[in-house]
């Protein structure tokens, strides 16, 4: 006799409970116990879960029915979703494949000076520039130059798209309280959702061989900081400055480009820095779904228990993270100094 039999008898649902039951072969607890080889322990006062209710009343769904319903619903909507999303996301595959091909085709003696020049232009710091050159040459010394460039190319594309999409969304949020209130729950969800969960629906929607599979996952994970900090930066612009702009007869576009964005630029740059770091974190996890680069070597080290391979690739990721962080922070410091001078 199940624990909750008396409850359904008391509610007068005995006849209803005799109806057609769930089609699930066994409860989630039974399934987990079977896979682990352990017996399900009888509880004195079991939690009022669907599975425990189902034991007393077979007409109630089991937890496995809920998970199967979600899966069936997603698979039913898959054709329509692919019809809409495939043409929209296909340019992302082209961009990622093009960037990977370009970084692979350009000889190292051209690419390395170019990256060092970009680091100097962004940071204007001798120390940061020397560190960038040293780190890239060190990666090449241990034969990790190619995979490091693959990782870097993916970050460039995904960060660029995140900024191109995130900054306008942040600006729109700063101009509309209603839009901000509607988007904040979605941003909270994207920021708190475990990184592996991003990959589950995408694997069902797109082929593992398509670059957009991991590109979408990286962008969704990394876009949140630049949206939030763009919105925050514009909202923190001094109201007196806005009133002065109004007094000069500036329209909304002139105020945005001439006053609000320049004053919010330090916050926007901080958001870009965080977006770069989150892109790098996700590109390693995305190696599980065919994303090339250093993450593949980390995954190989875990799967094959090759300690050296995993550690060297991990150090390479750390070097890339430090390079991107130092260059972007040096650029942010330059923006702050320019902002203070004006």
Beta strands, then each sheet from edge to edge (+ up, - down):
end
